Amino acid sequence: SLSITPSYTSATLSVNTVARGGVELENIDSIKFNAPRNYKIQNRAVVAKDFERIILNENTNIASTVAFGGEEAIPPVHGKVYIAIKPQGELIATETVKQEIENSIQDRTMLGIDPVIIDPVYLYIVPTVNTFYDTLKSTVSSSSIQTLIRNAISDFSTTSLEQFGKKLRYSRFVRELDNVDDAVLNNEATFEMQKRFVPSTSSKQLVKLEYHNAIEAGSLLSTSFTFNNFTAFIDDDGLGNVRIFRFNTAKEKVSINSNAGTIDYTTGEVNINDFLVSAFDGIEVKVNANPVNKDIVPVREQVIIVSSSDAVITTKAEVGD
């Protein structure tokens, strides 16, 4: 027999952390779509889609996955298949989860092919939105309209993006904002693409930022960091060179390093050489760039997130339509 000392006549259970990583029960339409495809692959991973289906079918804690051959990687690596996984409710899966998935898929992979689990690469989008609304139809304040727009941006990112292969369509984004309230007449929006990284404060490093979308020349700009005892920033000169600069007391740009790296405006690749800072603002450095095209397209393991918290929203009242 089991005895517990001391004994209690009543107890209260408190939950310190809510459950994460689960999903709702699969609906009928999803079962109809997935069942024949899962049966077809016969629990074997031969082509990229096989890896994706097996992993999603067996791991409910994974929200999205994408697989691609090593020949598509940059640089190409033959004999490998790369599998990027995005967990439910998190940005990066734990090493334990990645190792478990890699082990589970190994014995279903063709001989000579080595599966490698990798992390997603995130491209953040910072929108600037001008919302025009009809004061005769509005029953809420201007600040409430702004809150509705910000919430709609967050919902759009969650439901329409934040998975592999999901493109940011400008027209769909604006349409969602137009529908937040009957008083909203229309929205105008522009996007900034944003990459984030944690710089080294102990040794020089090559920083590579890959936007994978064409960048407008002269639009690169970072948050602040301390470089050579100055509060400094990153920008580009419009000619393919990345610079580090500071502001003087007259708020004029003063170059610290006019040849800190390179930028390819067509591919969206930025390289910053021998980057070493003594401090930086916040938990990471953010580098913004304007896209050439209104639609933003992710590549391979890239995932797009629209940052509603960083969105700049302006409301403009009009009387009548």
N, C-alpha and C positions, 0 to 999 in steps of 0.2 A: 504494500500500500504506500501511497504518497502522502506525506504530511508536510504542511507549510507552516513555518513559525516566523513571525507572529501571524495569527489569523485575522482576516478583515471581514466585516459584515457588508461593506460597500466600498466601491472604488470609482474613481473618475479618470477617464482616459482623455488625454489632451493630445492633439495632433500638432507637432511642432512644424512640420514641413508637409505641404500638400503633395499628393502623388503626382508624378510627372512621367512622360514618355509613353503613355498608353494612347489608344485610339478607340473610336466608337466601333460598335459592331458593324461588320461589313454588310452593306445593303444588297438587295436582290440584283439591282442593275450591275453593281460592281462584281458580284459573284458570276453573273452571266458573262461578263466581259473577260474576267480573269481565268475562270475554270478551264475553258478549252485551251487557252494559251499555256497554262501551267501543265495540263495533260500532254500537250504537244511536245514540250521540251523533255519529258520523261526523266526529270530530275538530273539532267545533264547540262553542263555549261559549255556550249560550243561557240556561239556568237555572243556579241555584247549584250543583246537583249535578254539572253538566257540568264546571265549573271544578275541582271537587274530584277528579273521576275523571281528568281529563287530567293534572293536576299529580302525583297519586300514581302514575299509570301511567308518567310520563316521568321522575320524580325519585325514585330509590330511596333517596336520602339524606333524604327527608322522611318522618317517621313518621306524621303526621296533619295534616289540613287541613280547614278549614271556610270556606265562602263564604256571604255574605249580602248582600242588596241594601242600598244606602245608605239606603233608607227605613226600615230596621230599626235603623240606627245612632242614637246619642243624642249630639247632635241629628241629625235626619234630613238626609241629603245625597243629593239625587236625581242620577241620571246616573252613579253609581259602583257598583261591586261590590267589596266588601272581602273579601280572601282572607287568612285567618290561616294561617300554616304553622309547624309544630313539627318541627325537624330531629331526625334519629336521634341519640340520646345527648347532646343539647345542649338548653338552654332557649331560646336565641334563634339564629336563622339569621344568617349574616353578610350585610352589605349587598350583597356580590357575588352571593351565592346569590339573594337577594330580587330583585335587578335582573335576573338571568338568567331567573328564572321569570316576572317581569312582562313582559319582552320576548318570551318564548316564547309567552305566552298572548294577547298584544295583537292579533295578526293573525287570531285565531280568535274574537274578540269582536264582538258586534253593533255596528254604527255607533251612536254616541251614548252608548256605555257605556264607562266608563274603569275598568279593573281596578286595584286598589290593594292591594299586599301589605303586611300588617301583622303585628306580633308577637303571640304569645299573651300573655294576661294570667293570671297564676298566683294561685290561691287555695290557700294551704297549710292543712292540717288538722293540729292537734296533739291526739292522743288521750291520754286518761288511762284506763288499763286496770287493772282488778282481776281477777286470775286466781286461781280457786279450783282446787286440785288435790288428788288423793287420795294421801296418803303411802304407802298400802299398795300402790298400783299404780306409783308413781314409782320409776324407777331412776336418776334424775338429781337434782341439787341444785336448790334454789330459784333460784339465780343462773342455772343452765342453762335452767330453765323461762323465766326472763325473757329470756334470749338467744333462745330459740325463738320467743317471742312477738314480740320486736322484729324478728327476721328475717321472720316471717310478715307483719308490718305492711308491711315494705319490699316483699316479694313481691306483696302484695295491691295496693299502690299502683302497682307497675310493670306488673302484668298486667291489673288491672281498672280502672285509672284512667289519668291522665297522657296522655289524648287528648281531643280536642274531643268534647263531648256525653256523656262518661262520668260518670254520676251516682254519688255515694257513698251506697250503701244500707247503713244501719246493720245490718240483719239479716244481710246477706251478709258484712259486715266481721267481725262477732262470730262467725259460723259458721266463717270461715276460722281464727280464733284458737282456737276450740274443738277444731279437728282437728289441732293441732300435735303432740299427744302423747296417748296413751291415758289418762294420769294426769290430764289436764285435765278438770275437771267442768263448768265453765262460765266465761264471761267477762262482766264488766260494763264498759261503756265510755261515756265522754262525750267530746264533741268541742269544741275551740275552733277557730274560724276565724282565720286569720292573714294579714294583708297586710304587705308589706315595701316600704320605699322608702328611697332615699338622699336625705337632706335637704340643702338648700343651707347652706353656712357663710359665704356672701358676700352674699347678697341675699334679701329676703323672697319667699316663694312661696306660692301656693295649693296645698295638698296635698289631692288627691281620692282617697279610698279607696273602691272599689266592691266590696262583698262579694256583691251580687246575691242575698242570702238574708236573711231577717228576723233581726234581732239582739235579744237580750234586753236590756231597758233596764238600765243600770247595770253592764254587763259589760265595757265597753271598757277596755283597759289596754295600755300600751306598755312597751317596754324603755326604758332610761334614755338621757338626752341632757343636754347642758349648755345651760341657758337662763337668761339674766340672771345668770350666775355661780353658778347653783345646779344641782345634779344633779336633774333634773326628769323627769316622766312625763306621759303623756296618759291621761285617763279621761273618763267622761261622768257627768252628774248624774242620769240617769234621766228627765230632762224634755226631752231633745233638744238639750242644750248640751254641747259638747266643752270640757274644761278642761285647763289645764296646772297641775300641782301639784308640791310637793316634800314630803319628810318632815322634821320637826324632830327634835331630839335624843331626844324621847320617842316617836318612830316614829308621830307623828300627822300626818295630811295637812294641809298648809298651801297654800292657793290662791295661785298666782302670776297666773293669768289665768283667771277664771271664765267668760269668754265668748270662747274661742279659736276656736270654730267651731260647726258644727251636725252632728247625726246624725239620719238618718231610719231609725227602727227597722223600718219595714215593708219598704223597698227595700234597706236595708243600705248606704246611701251616707253617707260621712263626709267633711265638708269642714273643713279647718283653714286659717284665714286668716292671711296674713302670717307664715308660719312661718319662723323664722330661728334657727339654733342655732350655737354656737361649737364644739361637738364632740358626738360621739355614740358609744355603746358598740358595738364590733364594726364590721362593714362596712355596716350598714344599720339602720334603726329598724324594729322589728317591733311590729305593733299587733294584739292578740288581741281577739276578741269571741265570746260564746257564741251559737250559733244557736238560734232558737226551735224548729225542727224537727230531728228526728234525722237525716233524710235531707238531704244537701247536693246542690243542683242547679246545675250550671254554666250560664252564658248566653253564647251566641255564641262569642267568641274566648277565653272563660275556660277554663282547664284546672285540674283539682284534683290536688294532690299531697299525700299523707299523709306528714308528716315523722316518719319512724321514729326519727331521732336525737334529736328533741325530745320523743318520747313518754314519758309518766310511767307506769311499769309497777310494780304492786305484786302480789306473790304471797301467797296465804293458804292455809296447809296445813289439810287436814281429814282425818280418819281415817274411811275408808269413805264410801260414797255414801248 
